[in-house]
Amino acid sequence: MGDWFEEHYVHAPGEVLDFLAADGLDLTDQVVGDVGCGDGIIDLGLVHRGAPRQLTGFDLNEVDTERLARLAEERG
């Protein structure tokens, strides 16, 4: 198994953006909602690579956002 953060921050958002692009869709300057976003790291990658105007993630499970923010900061 590869690096968890890289898989969620780099690879998964790339797959989402490629999937959307195949249908001519682009997140640039769009308002986006992600239902079932989990911990939000994929959404962080989508924000940085897809450049939506706004992205809001919704999930039923609580997440340790402070831990994830530290992890993201450590990775630059």
C-alpha positions as CSV (number, residue, x, y, z in Angstrom):
1,M,0.0,0.0,0.0
2,G,1.3,3.4,-0.9
3,D,1.4,6.6,1.0
4,W,-2.1,7.3,2.4
5,F,-1.9,11.1,2.1
6,E,-0.6,11.1,-1.4
7,E,-3.2,8.6,-2.5
8,H,-6.0,10.8,-1.1
9,Y,-4.6,14.2,-1.9
10,V,-2.9,13.6,-5.3
11,H,-4.2,10.4,-7.0
12,A,-7.9,10.4,-6.0
13,P,-8.5,14.0,-7.0
14,G,-6.8,13.4,-10.3
15,E,-9.1,10.5,-11.0
16,V,-12.1,12.6,-10.2
17,L,-10.9,15.5,-12.4
18,D,-10.1,13.1,-15.3
19,F,-13.6,11.5,-14.9
20,L,-15.3,14.9,-15.1
21,A,-13.1,16.1,-18.0
22,A,-14.0,13.0,-20.0
23,D,-17.6,14.4,-20.0
24,G,-16.4,18.0,-20.7
25,L,-16.9,19.1,-17.1
26,D,-14.5,21.4,-15.2
27,L,-14.6,22.5,-11.6
28,T,-12.8,25.8,-12.3
29,D,-14.8,28.6,-10.6
30,Q,-17.7,26.3,-9.8
31,V,-19.6,25.9,-6.5
32,V,-19.3,22.3,-5.6
33,G,-20.8,20.0,-2.9
34,D,-19.4,16.6,-2.0
35,V,-21.9,14.4,-0.2
36,G,-20.0,11.7,1.7
37,C,-16.7,13.5,1.7
38,G,-15.1,11.4,4.5
39,D,-12.1,13.1,6.0
40,G,-11.9,15.8,3.3
41,I,-8.4,15.2,2.1
42,I,-9.7,14.3,-1.4
43,D,-11.6,17.6,-1.4
44,L,-8.5,19.5,-0.4
45,G,-6.8,18.0,-3.4
46,L,-9.7,19.0,-5.6
47,V,-9.6,22.6,-4.3
48,H,-5.9,22.9,-5.1
49,R,-6.0,21.1,-8.5
50,G,-9.6,21.9,-9.7
51,A,-9.8,25.5,-8.6
52,P,-13.5,25.6,-7.7
53,R,-14.8,28.9,-6.3
54,Q,-16.2,27.0,-3.3
55,L,-16.2,23.4,-2.3
56,T,-18.3,22.2,0.7
57,G,-18.0,18.7,2.0
58,F,-20.8,16.9,3.9
59,D,-20.4,13.7,5.9
60,L,-22.2,12.1,8.8
61,N,-19.0,11.0,10.6
62,E,-17.0,13.4,12.7
63,V,-13.4,14.0,11.6
64,D,-10.3,15.1,13.6
65,T,-9.9,18.2,11.5
66,E,-6.9,19.5,13.6
67,R,-5.0,16.3,12.9
68,L,-5.8,16.5,9.1
69,A,-4.8,20.2,9.0
70,R,-1.4,19.3,10.7
71,L,-0.9,16.5,8.3
72,A,-1.6,18.7,5.3
73,E,0.6,21.4,6.6
74,E,3.5,18.9,7.2
75,R,3.1,17.8,3.5
76,G,3.2,21.4,2.3
